[in-house]
Amino acid sequence: MGMLIQPATLLAIILAGYLFKRFGLLGERDYRVVQTLEFDLVLPGAIIYSFATNPHQVSFLLLSAFAVLAALLPPLGVYLTTRRTPVGRRAFLMLNTSGFNIGCFSFPMLQLLIGPAALVPAAMFDLGNDVMVAAGTSVMTQNLLHIQPGRPLSEQGAVDAPVMPSPRTDDPDARRLRRKALAQGVIKGFLGSVCFDVYLVMAIMMLLGWNLPHWVAQVTQPFSGANSFCAMIMVGMLMELPSGSRDIKDVAQVLAWRLPFGLIFAAAAWFLLPFDPTVREAVALCCLSPTAVFATMFTDKVLGNARLAGFTLALTAVMGTVMMIGGHLLIAAL
């Protein structure tokens, strides 16, 4: 019973955010205020706190590489198998099948199920995960589908084609300028994410053997404490129930991609990674996490509507709770 209290609390916070919006206590777009605070202040502070309070081994960078692979393959699979699907649906699937909700959901779950020792490997897993969810997946999706960054797809001329039309030219100068703009967009997509920048700085410090002073942990501790609440209340504020069969089908497709890949990577983490059982279990359970909170933000930016991404996150949070507890019990029985 005790292990159900923490995830039930997280789900209750999502419900509270949704009900506050439904009863008019919060506006339809108020979630963007919390979104800005979460991604530009609270979550970066929580990341710094994790590095300031837990020793991180350089060998754990293998966990980061493993996370990049786990977050990269599902959206690539979506891209390769949906060549006849309209671009909007392809973008939704690619953005919501990639990555895991580690900092906001898995951290408290792992601490409850395994203990504080699980947070260090989870943080290193999240380093690689963040490469994709904080920037990589969005950059990849927009470039593969020829979606212009900075503008919702609806403002670019909705089409039923699998990719947005891209003008062709034989002018070498025009091609060079296009390649330059693409490179600048990729760099901006990565460096424009505060969370990615923080993880990058923390990784460099770890490689150089530099430790954060004790006062940094004291300063960032409130951000770590507020992280789960801010993320879950934001999800509830932006969430809406599916409005029709098409929405239900899109969510079902996300689940059809996430569940098999999650189980495959969880098994690979447990049986293949060269670490002790605590580390392997922590990574395996991370692979069963819900969709990333970043998916809601990028779905909003690319498609102009994050409500279905919020519902997907809430649904996968329920499923992730069951799967992580089940995975922990299964591993304990091995």
C-alpha positions as CSV (number, residue, x, y, z in Angstrom):
1,M,0.0,0.0,0.0
2,G,2.8,2.4,0.9
3,M,4.4,2.2,-2.6
4,L,1.1,3.4,-4.1
5,I,0.9,6.7,-2.1
6,Q,3.6,8.6,-4.1
7,P,2.3,7.8,-7.6
8,A,-1.3,8.3,-6.5
9,T,-0.3,11.8,-5.2
10,L,1.2,12.7,-8.5
11,L,-1.9,11.6,-10.4
12,A,-4.1,13.5,-7.9
13,I,-2.0,16.7,-8.7
14,I,-2.7,16.2,-12.4
15,L,-6.4,15.8,-11.6
16,A,-6.4,18.9,-9.5
17,G,-4.9,21.0,-12.3
18,Y,-7.5,19.7,-14.7
19,L,-10.4,20.4,-12.4
20,F,-9.1,23.9,-11.6
21,K,-9.3,24.6,-15.3
22,R,-12.6,23.0,-15.8
23,F,-14.3,25.0,-13.1
24,G,-12.8,28.3,-14.3
25,L,-10.3,28.8,-11.5
26,L,-7.5,28.8,-14.1
27,G,-7.7,30.0,-17.7
28,E,-7.3,27.8,-20.7
29,R,-3.8,29.2,-21.5
30,D,-2.5,29.7,-17.9
31,Y,-0.5,26.5,-18.2
32,R,2.0,28.4,-20.3
33,V,3.0,30.4,-17.2
34,V,3.7,27.2,-15.3
35,Q,5.4,25.8,-18.4
36,T,7.9,28.6,-18.5
37,L,8.6,28.3,-14.8
38,E,9.0,24.5,-15.0
39,F,11.3,24.3,-18.1
40,D,13.4,27.5,-17.5
41,L,13.7,27.6,-13.7
42,V,12.4,24.7,-11.6
43,L,13.6,21.7,-13.6
44,P,17.1,23.1,-14.3
45,G,17.4,23.8,-10.6
46,A,16.4,20.2,-9.8
47,I,19.0,18.9,-12.2
48,I,21.7,21.0,-10.6
49,Y,20.6,19.8,-7.1
50,S,20.9,16.2,-8.3
51,F,24.5,16.7,-9.4
52,A,25.3,18.7,-6.3
53,T,24.1,16.0,-3.9
54,N,25.0,12.8,-5.6
55,P,28.4,11.5,-6.9
56,H,28.3,10.8,-10.6
57,Q,30.7,8.3,-12.1
58,V,32.2,8.8,-15.6
59,S,31.4,5.2,-16.4
60,F,27.7,6.1,-16.0
61,L,27.9,7.9,-19.3
62,L,27.2,4.5,-20.8
63,L,23.7,4.9,-19.2
64,S,23.4,8.3,-21.0
65,A,24.3,6.7,-24.3
66,F,21.7,3.9,-23.6
67,A,19.0,6.5,-23.0
68,V,19.8,8.3,-26.2
69,L,19.3,5.1,-28.1
70,A,16.1,4.3,-26.2
71,A,14.6,7.7,-26.9
72,L,15.8,7.8,-30.6
73,L,14.6,4.5,-32.0
74,P,10.8,4.9,-31.5
75,P,10.4,8.2,-33.4
76,L,12.6,7.0,-36.1
77,G,10.5,3.9,-36.4
78,V,7.4,6.1,-36.6
79,Y,8.9,8.2,-39.3
80,L,9.9,5.1,-41.4
81,T,6.5,3.4,-41.1
82,T,4.1,6.3,-41.5
83,R,5.1,7.6,-44.9
84,R,1.5,7.8,-46.0
85,T,0.2,9.5,-42.8
86,P,-0.6,13.3,-42.8
87,V,2.3,15.4,-41.4
88,G,0.4,16.6,-38.3
89,R,-0.3,13.1,-37.1
90,R,3.3,12.0,-37.9
91,A,4.6,14.9,-35.8
92,F,2.3,14.1,-32.9
93,L,3.5,10.4,-32.9
94,M,7.2,11.3,-33.3
95,L,7.1,13.8,-30.5
96,N,5.1,11.7,-28.0
97,T,6.8,8.3,-28.6
98,S,10.3,9.6,-27.8
99,G,11.8,9.9,-24.3
100,F,10.8,9.4,-20.7
101,N,9.5,11.4,-17.8
102,I,12.5,11.0,-15.4
103,G,12.9,14.1,-13.4
104,C,9.3,14.7,-12.6
105,F,7.9,11.2,-12.3
106,S,10.6,8.5,-12.1
107,F,12.8,10.2,-9.5
108,P,10.1,10.0,-6.7
109,M,9.0,6.5,-7.9
110,L,12.6,5.2,-7.8
111,Q,13.3,6.7,-4.5
112,L,10.2,5.0,-3.1
113,L,10.8,1.6,-4.8
114,I,14.6,1.3,-4.6
115,G,15.9,4.1,-2.4
116,P,18.3,7.1,-2.8
117,A,20.9,4.9,-4.5
118,A,18.7,4.8,-7.6
119,L,18.8,8.5,-8.2
120,V,22.4,8.7,-9.5
121,P,22.0,6.2,-12.4
122,A,18.5,7.7,-13.1
123,A,20.1,11.2,-13.4
124,M,22.8,9.9,-15.8
125,F,20.1,8.1,-17.8
126,D,18.2,11.4,-17.9
127,L,21.3,13.1,-19.2
128,G,21.0,11.1,-22.4
129,N,17.2,11.2,-22.4
130,D,17.3,15.0,-22.2
131,V,19.5,15.2,-25.3
132,M,16.4,13.9,-27.1
133,V,13.4,15.2,-25.2
134,A,14.7,18.7,-24.5
135,A,15.8,19.4,-28.0
136,G,16.8,16.4,-30.2
137,T,13.3,15.0,-30.9
138,S,11.9,18.4,-31.8
139,V,14.8,19.3,-34.1
140,M,14.6,15.8,-35.7
141,T,10.9,15.9,-36.2
142,Q,10.8,19.4,-37.7
143,N,13.7,18.7,-40.1
144,L,12.5,15.2,-41.3
145,L,9.0,16.5,-41.8
146,H,10.1,19.9,-43.3
147,I,8.2,21.9,-40.6
148,Q,9.4,25.4,-40.1
149,P,10.5,26.0,-36.5
150,G,8.9,28.8,-34.5
151,R,5.5,28.6,-36.1
152,P,2.6,26.1,-35.4
153,L,1.9,23.8,-38.3
154,S,-1.6,25.3,-38.7
155,E,0.1,28.6,-39.7
156,Q,2.2,26.9,-42.4
157,G,-0.7,25.7,-44.4
158,A,-2.3,22.4,-43.2
159,V,-1.7,19.6,-45.8
160,D,-2.6,16.0,-46.0
161,A,0.8,15.1,-47.4
162,P,3.2,13.2,-45.2
163,V,5.7,16.1,-45.1
164,M,5.4,19.8,-45.6
165,P,6.3,21.0,-49.1
166,S,9.9,22.1,-49.4
167,P,10.8,24.4,-52.3
168,R,13.6,23.0,-54.6
169,T,16.2,25.1,-56.3
170,D,19.2,24.4,-58.5
171,D,20.9,27.6,-57.2
172,P,24.0,26.6,-55.3
173,D,23.9,29.8,-53.2
174,A,20.3,29.1,-52.2
175,R,21.2,25.6,-51.2
176,R,24.2,26.8,-49.2
177,L,22.0,29.4,-47.4
178,R,19.4,26.6,-46.7
179,R,22.1,24.3,-45.2
180,K,23.4,27.2,-43.1
181,A,19.9,28.0,-41.9
182,L,19.4,24.3,-41.1
183,A,22.6,24.1,-39.1
184,Q,21.7,27.3,-37.2
185,G,18.2,25.9,-36.4
186,V,19.7,22.7,-35.1
187,I,22.2,24.5,-32.8
188,K,19.5,26.9,-31.6
189,G,17.2,24.0,-31.0
190,F,19.7,22.4,-28.6
191,L,21.3,25.4,-27.0
192,G,17.9,27.2,-26.7
193,S,16.8,24.5,-24.1
194,V,17.8,25.6,-20.6
195,C,17.6,22.1,-19.3
196,F,19.9,20.8,-22.1
197,D,22.4,23.6,-21.4
198,V,22.4,22.7,-17.7
199,Y,23.0,19.0,-18.4
200,L,25.8,19.9,-20.8
201,V,27.6,22.0,-18.2
202,M,27.1,19.4,-15.5
203,A,28.5,16.7,-17.8
204,I,31.5,18.8,-18.7
205,M,32.2,19.4,-15.0
206,M,31.8,15.7,-14.2
207,L,34.4,14.8,-17.0
208,L,36.8,17.4,-15.6
209,G,36.4,16.1,-12.0
210,W,34.9,19.3,-10.7
211,N,32.4,19.2,-7.9
212,L,29.7,21.8,-7.1
213,P,30.2,23.6,-3.7
214,H,27.8,22.7,-0.9
215,W,26.0,26.0,-1.0
216,V,24.7,25.2,-4.5
217,A,22.7,22.2,-3.2
218,Q,21.2,24.5,-0.5
219,V,20.2,27.1,-3.1
220,T,18.7,24.6,-5.5
221,Q,17.0,22.3,-3.0
222,P,13.6,24.3,-3.2
223,F,13.6,23.8,-6.9
224,S,14.0,20.1,-6.6
225,G,11.2,19.9,-4.1
226,A,8.9,21.9,-6.3
227,N,9.7,20.0,-9.5
228,S,7.1,17.1,-9.4
229,F,4.3,19.4,-8.3
230,C,5.0,22.1,-11.0
231,A,5.2,19.5,-13.7
232,M,2.1,17.5,-12.8
233,I,-0.1,20.6,-12.2
234,M,1.0,21.9,-15.6
235,V,0.0,18.6,-17.2
236,G,-3.4,18.8,-15.6
237,M,-3.9,22.4,-16.7
238,L,-3.2,21.7,-20.3
239,M,-4.9,18.2,-20.5
240,E,-8.2,17.6,-22.3
241,L,-10.0,14.3,-22.9
242,P,-9.9,13.0,-26.5
243,S,-12.5,14.7,-28.6
244,G,-13.2,11.9,-31.1
245,S,-12.1,8.6,-32.6
246,R,-9.2,10.2,-34.3
247,D,-7.7,11.4,-31.0
248,I,-8.3,8.0,-29.5
249,K,-6.5,6.4,-32.4
250,D,-3.5,8.7,-32.1
251,V,-3.2,8.0,-28.4
252,A,-3.5,4.3,-29.0
253,Q,-0.8,4.5,-31.7
254,V,1.5,6.2,-29.2
255,L,0.9,3.4,-26.7
256,A,1.4,0.8,-29.4
257,W,4.9,2.2,-30.0
258,R,5.9,3.1,-26.4
259,L,4.9,-0.1,-24.6
260,P,6.8,-2.7,-26.7
261,F,9.9,-0.5,-26.9
262,G,9.8,0.3,-23.2
263,L,9.7,-3.4,-22.3
264,I,12.4,-4.3,-24.8
265,F,14.8,-1.6,-23.4
266,A,13.9,-2.4,-19.8
267,A,14.9,-6.1,-20.5
268,A,18.1,-4.9,-22.2
269,A,19.0,-2.7,-19.3
270,W,18.6,-5.5,-16.8
271,F,20.3,-8.3,-18.8
272,L,22.9,-6.4,-20.8
273,L,24.2,-3.4,-18.9
274,P,27.5,-4.1,-17.0
275,F,26.5,-2.6,-13.7
276,D,25.4,-3.8,-10.3
277,P,21.7,-4.8,-9.8
278,T,20.6,-1.5,-8.2
279,V,21.9,0.5,-11.3
280,R,20.4,-2.0,-13.8
281,E,17.0,-2.0,-12.0
282,A,16.9,1.8,-11.9
283,V,17.5,2.1,-15.6
284,A,15.1,-0.7,-16.4
285,L,12.3,1.1,-14.5
286,C,13.2,4.4,-16.2
287,C,12.4,2.7,-19.5
288,L,8.8,2.1,-18.2
289,S,8.3,5.8,-17.4
290,P,5.5,7.9,-18.9
291,T,5.9,10.3,-21.8
292,A,8.2,13.2,-21.3
293,V,6.8,16.5,-20.1
294,F,8.8,18.2,-22.9
295,A,6.5,16.4,-25.3
296,T,3.6,18.6,-24.2
297,M,5.6,21.8,-24.8
298,F,6.9,20.7,-28.3
299,T,3.5,19.4,-29.3
300,D,2.1,22.8,-28.4
301,K,4.9,24.6,-30.4
302,V,4.7,22.4,-33.5
303,L,1.0,21.6,-33.6
304,G,-0.4,24.6,-31.6
305,N,-2.3,22.2,-29.3
306,A,-0.9,20.3,-26.4
307,R,-4.2,19.0,-24.9
308,L,-3.8,15.5,-26.4
309,A,-0.2,15.3,-25.4
310,G,-1.2,16.1,-21.8
311,F,-3.9,13.4,-21.9
312,T,-1.3,10.9,-23.2
313,L,1.1,11.9,-20.4
314,A,-1.6,11.4,-17.8
315,L,-2.6,8.0,-19.2
316,T,1.0,6.8,-19.5
317,A,1.6,8.0,-15.9
318,V,-1.1,5.6,-14.7
319,M,0.3,2.8,-16.9
320,G,3.9,3.7,-15.9
321,T,2.9,3.4,-12.2
322,V,1.6,-0.1,-12.6
323,M,4.5,-1.2,-14.8
324,M,7.2,0.2,-12.6
325,I,5.8,-1.4,-9.5
326,G,5.3,-4.6,-11.4
327,G,8.8,-4.5,-12.8
328,H,10.2,-3.9,-9.3
329,L,8.3,-6.9,-7.8
330,L,9.4,-9.0,-10.8
331,I,13.1,-8.1,-10.4
332,A,12.9,-8.7,-6.6
333,A,11.5,-12.2,-7.3
334,L,14.4,-13.1,-9.8
